[in-house]
Amino acid sequence: MSSSDVLIVGLLALAGFLVGGVVSFWPRNRVAAGICAVLAALAVAGAVLRLVSA
């Protein structure tokens, strides 16, 4: 397993945790949920770009 593969898996795991934060924060604090959603989207985009470039 190369370091690129580890980075992709790590970014996808980070995105999963952030999506969990969105689900957790949505009823109480929509601003925090929105921030978590943006960060999750950035993590997924980073993983996809790293996967495409590999």
C-alpha positions as CSV (number, residue, x, y, z in Angstrom):
1,M,0.0,0.0,0.0
2,S,1.6,3.3,-1.1
3,S,1.4,6.6,0.7
4,S,-1.0,7.9,-1.9
5,D,-3.4,5.1,-1.1
6,V,-3.1,5.8,2.6
7,L,-3.8,9.5,2.0
8,I,-6.9,8.7,-0.1
9,V,-8.3,6.4,2.6
10,G,-7.5,9.0,5.3
11,L,-9.3,11.7,3.4
12,L,-12.4,9.5,2.9
13,A,-12.4,8.6,6.6
14,L,-12.1,12.3,7.5
15,A,-15.1,13.0,5.2
16,G,-17.1,10.3,6.9
17,F,-16.4,11.8,10.3
18,L,-17.4,15.2,9.0
19,V,-20.6,13.9,7.5
20,G,-21.4,12.5,11.0
21,G,-20.8,15.9,12.4
22,V,-23.3,17.4,9.9
23,V,-25.9,14.9,11.0
24,S,-25.1,15.5,14.6
25,F,-25.1,19.4,14.4
26,W,-28.0,19.9,12.0
27,P,-30.9,20.1,14.4
28,R,-29.2,22.4,16.9
29,N,-26.7,24.5,15.0
30,R,-27.0,24.9,11.2
31,V,-23.9,27.1,10.9
32,A,-21.7,24.4,12.4
33,A,-23.4,21.8,10.2
34,G,-22.7,23.9,7.1
35,I,-19.0,24.3,8.0
36,C,-18.7,20.5,8.5
37,A,-20.5,20.0,5.2
38,V,-18.0,22.3,3.4
39,L,-15.0,20.6,5.0
40,A,-16.4,17.1,4.1
41,A,-16.9,18.2,0.5
42,L,-13.3,19.5,0.4
43,A,-12.0,16.2,1.8
44,V,-13.9,14.1,-0.8
45,A,-12.7,16.4,-3.6
46,G,-9.2,16.1,-2.4
47,A,-9.5,12.3,-2.3
48,V,-11.0,12.2,-5.8
49,L,-8.3,14.5,-7.2
50,R,-5.6,12.4,-5.6
51,L,-7.2,9.2,-7.0
52,V,-7.5,10.6,-10.5
53,S,-3.9,11.8,-10.5
54,A,-2.6,8.5,-9.2
